[in-house]
Amino acid sequence: MDRDITFPPSDTEAASFYALQQSAAQAVPLTVLTGFLGAGKTTLLNRILNGGHGLRVAVLVNDFGSINIDAELVVGIESDGDVINLANGCVCCNIREDLVAAVTQVMARPEKPEFVLLEASGVADPSGIALAFMNEDMRDRIRLDSIMCVVDAEQIFAAPEMMELKLRQVAFADMLILNKVDLVTQKEIERIKAWLDDRFHRYRLVQTSRGDVPLEILLSVGRFDPSRLDGTSSRDQSSHPHDCDGHDCEHSAHGHRHDHLQAFKTWSYETDAPLSLEPLREAARKLPASVYRCKGVVHTAEEPGRRVILQVVGKRVDITVGDEWNGKEPLTRIIAIAARDGLDGVDLRATFDRCRCSSVS
Ligand SMILES: Nc1nc2c(ncn2[C@@H]2O[C@H](COP(=O)(O)OP(=O)(O)OP(=O)(O)O)[C@@H](O)[C@H]2O)c(=O)[nH]1
């Protein structure tokens, strides 16, 4: 095992980053943020966008549900049109062509981006994404720079039935961002590292809270190694291109097809009727354990002029008052992602309907 805890950036990473800031390279670097649902990808994305690098960045955000909440939560980009919204599927498989089309479109802009950031959906298998950029036509325009996997230190061992996917995400990344370390003890962090050591021969890891990682580690680091894709074809994404320790690998994907659409169910909710905050918090707390992720932008009776952001990751509920609606009609949009058989849409709708202001006595 050869673990490389990366902090601060190496000389090569720093040099590469500063060269990017000064050069107009032919192929534009693309960084992929991956990691399981709610791990902190959008938080990291916002950190990067607001990091003062001065680069012209194109942002692509993929949400698995039919409504792209993440695209609304991206801050620090000049206009709404600068965030390209890829919703209702997963860019690693069933909407991979949409991803290629979106990247082609941003590269054709008169002001070509100097950097492309892609936030994958929390259910994405990064090998499928990497494949999208490997054809010759794409390779001339886009250079896959790095695939970073955000790992939720608090939830890593939650939802054991999802461990195979989580491992695939970790395995394919060239950098692990162990996030949310503020929510766990030092002992827990050591346990996670020991667990990773048991499974991977070699990996790079940086631990952080709220994605607070130096930009030099994140941008234009040239870490992605295309040989990781050897044996992975566009028809079969089941190969296992990582450094896991063969004899005790828990990663049962060897030779099996990985199909997200079978494993998950998404649900969405929209209403223009204001919701009440406390019932909303209560409803979020009582979501079934099979709901891995719930999030939304909410129109509330208490804060009618501002967007209220609902975040649920596992059992952790976070409700915050965000910015103003900026001339848009207030509208509540909530999505939930659950295990395939773990979501009763009618029941969930009734739960959130009961939070409507008029229904609260
Ligand atoms: N305490 C704590 N909360 C965090 C940290 N990073 C992110 N969060 C919170 O975790 C929740 C999920 O974060 P996101 O950045 O939306 O996660 P994500 O990976 O983009 O989620 P999906 O796109 O739905 O998969 C939000 O409420 C964040 O504010 C952290 O380091 N510490």
The ligand as an SDF file (V2000), in Angstrom:
LIG
                    3D

 32 34  0  0  0  0  0  0  0  0999 V2000
  -20.9120   19.4460    7.9600 N   0  0  0  0  0  0  0  0  0  0  0  0
  -20.5500   19.4030    6.6730 C   0  0  0  0  0  0  0  0  0  0  0  0
  -21.4960   19.4450    5.7220 N   0  0  0  0  0  0  0  0  0  0  0  0
  -21.1060   19.4060    4.4420 C   0  0  0  0  0  0  0  0  0  0  0  0
  -19.7410   19.3220    4.0580 C   0  0  0  0  0  0  0  0  0  0  0  0
  -19.6780   19.2830    2.7060 N   0  0  0  0  0  0  0  0  0  0  0  0
  -20.9430   19.3630    2.2640 C   0  0  0  0  0  0  0  0  0  0  0  0
  -21.8070   19.4320    3.3010 N   0  0  0  0  0  0  0  0  0  0  0  0
  -23.2770   19.4740    3.2520 C   0  0  0  0  0  0  0  0  0  0  0  0
  -23.7060   18.2070    2.7410 O   0  0  0  0  0  0  0  0  0  0  0  0
  -24.8960   18.3820    1.9660 C   0  0  0  0  0  0  0  0  0  0  0  0
  -24.6890   17.7960    0.5830 C   0  0  0  0  0  0  0  0  0  0  0  0
  -23.6510   18.5270   -0.0630 O   0  0  0  0  0  0  0  0  0  0  0  0
  -23.5940   18.6580   -1.6470 P   0  0  0  0  0  0  0  0  0  0  0  0
  -22.3720   19.4390   -1.9670 O   0  0  0  0  0  0  0  0  0  0  0  0
  -24.8910   19.1460   -2.1790 O   0  0  0  0  0  0  0  0  0  0  0  0
  -23.4090   17.1460   -2.0330 O   0  0  0  0  0  0  0  0  0  0  0  0
  -23.4180   16.5020   -3.5050 P   0  0  0  0  0  0  0  0  0  0  0  0
  -22.3880   15.4560   -3.5300 O   0  0  0  0  0  0  0  0  0  0  0  0
  -23.2990   17.5780   -4.5350 O   0  0  0  0  0  0  0  0  0  0  0  0
  -24.8740   15.8800   -3.5620 O   0  0  0  0  0  0  0  0  0  0  0  0
  -25.5850   15.1640   -4.8450 P   0  0  0  0  0  0  0  0  0  0  0  0
  -25.2470   16.0030   -6.0420 O   0  0  0  0  0  0  0  0  0  0  0  0
  -27.0140   15.1690   -4.5140 O   0  0  0  0  0  0  0  0  0  0  0  0
  -25.0240   13.8090   -4.9460 O   0  0  0  0  0  0  0  0  0  0  0  0
  -25.1820   19.8920    1.9740 C   0  0  0  0  0  0  0  0  0  0  0  0
  -26.0900   20.1580    3.0080 O   0  0  0  0  0  0  0  0  0  0  0  0
  -23.8260   20.4930    2.2750 C   0  0  0  0  0  0  0  0  0  0  0  0
  -23.9170   21.7680    2.8880 O   0  0  0  0  0  0  0  0  0  0  0  0
  -18.7540   19.2560    5.0940 C   0  0  0  0  0  0  0  0  0  0  0  0
  -17.5460   19.1140    4.8720 O   0  0  0  0  0  0  0  0  0  0  0  0
  -19.2240   19.3010    6.3780 N   0  0  0  0  0  0  0  0  0  0  0  0
  1  2  1  0
  2  3  2  0
  2 32  1  0
  3  4  1  0
  4  5  2  0
  4  8  1  0
  5  6  1  0
  5 30  1  0
  6  7  2  0
  7  8  1  0
  8  9  1  0
  9 10  1  0
  9 28  1  0
 10 11  1  0
 11 12  1  0
 11 26  1  0
 12 13  1  0
 13 14  1  0
 14 15  2  0
 14 16  1  0
 14 17  1  0
 17 18  1  0
 18 19  2  0
 18 20  1  0
 18 21  1  0
 21 22  1  0
 22 23  2  0
 22 24  1  0
 22 25  1  0
 26 27  1  0
 26 28  1  0
 28 29  1  0
 30 31  2  0
 30 32  1  0
M  END
$$$$
